[in-house]
Amino acid sequence: MKDHLAQCPFRVTKCSNEGCKEKIAFKDTQKHEGECQFKMIECRNNCGTTLERRFEDDHFDECELQMIRCPYYEMGCKHELIRKDNVAHLQSEAFNHSLLFIEGQKCK
């Protein structure tokens, strides 16, 4: 019986991720590990940031390697670029963006 308790796939175990208080059946450890909000993960954009999974969406709002649309996308500039290149794009396309803005004002 002692051997069974030590190896039973239904035995209760704690998540190994710091901060997580989940108690799970041993058989579900791998599944939980794949979705645990306290698991430390690397940014999917390969920016070098390591963070808890629960902060991933917040990180994407500031990650320099996140793909974003040009702020003038809805006006017609269909550029999609990584965030760190946005300032250079806005500077190089300032004249074209001005034209898009003026055209947009005419339609109102």
C-alpha positions as CSV (number, residue, x, y, z in Angstrom):
1,M,0.0,0.0,0.0
2,K,2.8,2.4,0.9
3,D,4.4,1.8,-2.6
4,H,1.1,2.5,-4.2
5,L,0.6,5.8,-2.4
6,A,4.1,6.9,-3.5
7,Q,3.4,6.0,-7.1
8,C,-0.3,6.6,-7.5
9,P,-1.1,8.9,-10.4
10,F,-3.9,10.4,-8.4
11,R,-1.8,11.4,-5.4
12,V,-2.1,15.1,-4.6
13,T,1.0,17.2,-5.2
14,K,1.7,20.9,-5.1
15,C,2.7,22.9,-8.1
16,S,6.5,23.6,-8.2
17,N,6.2,27.1,-9.5
18,E,6.9,29.8,-6.8
19,G,3.7,31.6,-5.9
20,C,1.3,29.0,-7.2
21,K,-0.7,27.4,-4.4
22,E,-2.5,24.8,-6.7
23,K,-2.7,21.2,-5.5
24,I,-3.1,18.8,-8.4
25,A,-3.2,15.1,-9.1
26,F,0.2,13.9,-10.0
27,K,-1.1,12.7,-13.4
28,D,-2.1,16.3,-14.2
29,T,1.3,17.9,-13.4
30,Q,2.4,18.2,-17.0
31,K,-0.9,19.8,-18.1
32,H,-0.9,22.2,-15.2
33,E,2.8,23.1,-15.9
34,G,1.7,24.1,-19.5
35,E,-0.9,26.6,-18.2
36,C,0.3,27.6,-14.7
37,Q,0.1,31.4,-14.5
38,F,3.1,31.4,-12.1
39,K,5.5,29.5,-14.4
40,M,8.5,31.5,-15.6
41,I,8.5,31.8,-19.4
42,E,10.6,33.5,-22.0
43,C,9.0,36.2,-24.1
44,R,7.7,34.7,-27.4
45,N,9.3,37.6,-29.2
46,N,12.8,36.5,-28.1
47,C,13.5,39.9,-26.5
48,G,15.3,38.2,-23.6
49,T,12.7,39.0,-21.0
50,T,11.7,36.2,-18.5
51,L,8.4,36.7,-16.7
52,E,5.6,34.8,-15.1
53,R,3.0,33.6,-17.6
54,R,0.3,35.8,-15.9
55,F,2.2,38.9,-17.0
56,E,2.7,38.0,-20.6
57,D,-0.1,40.1,-22.1
58,D,1.1,43.2,-20.1
59,H,4.6,42.6,-21.4
60,F,3.4,42.5,-25.0
61,D,2.0,46.1,-24.5
62,E,5.6,47.3,-24.0
63,C,7.9,44.6,-25.6
64,E,10.2,46.3,-28.1
65,L,10.0,43.2,-30.4
66,Q,6.2,43.0,-30.5
67,M,4.6,43.4,-33.9
68,I,2.4,46.5,-34.0
69,R,0.4,48.4,-36.7
70,C,1.4,51.9,-37.7
71,P,-0.7,54.4,-35.7
72,Y,-2.0,55.6,-39.1
73,Y,-3.1,52.1,-40.1
74,E,-6.8,52.9,-40.1
75,M,-6.1,55.9,-42.3
76,G,-4.4,53.9,-44.9
77,C,-0.7,53.2,-43.8
78,K,-0.7,49.4,-43.8
79,H,2.8,49.0,-42.3
80,E,3.1,46.4,-39.6
81,L,6.4,46.6,-37.8
82,I,8.2,45.8,-34.5
83,R,7.6,48.4,-31.8
84,K,11.3,49.5,-31.6
85,D,11.1,50.5,-35.3
86,N,8.0,52.7,-34.9
87,V,9.7,56.0,-34.2
88,A,11.9,55.6,-37.3
89,H,8.9,54.7,-39.4
90,L,6.9,57.7,-38.2
91,Q,9.8,60.0,-39.0
92,S,10.5,58.5,-42.5
93,E,6.8,58.5,-43.4
94,A,5.8,61.8,-41.8
95,F,4.9,63.4,-45.2
96,N,2.8,60.4,-46.3
97,H,1.1,60.2,-42.9
98,S,0.2,63.9,-43.3
99,L,-1.3,63.3,-46.7
100,L,-3.3,60.4,-45.2
101,F,-4.5,62.6,-42.4
102,I,-5.6,65.4,-44.8
103,E,-7.4,62.9,-47.0
104,G,-9.2,61.5,-44.0
105,Q,-10.3,65.0,-43.0
106,K,-11.8,65.6,-46.4
107,C,-14.0,62.6,-46.1
108,K,-15.6,63.8,-42.9
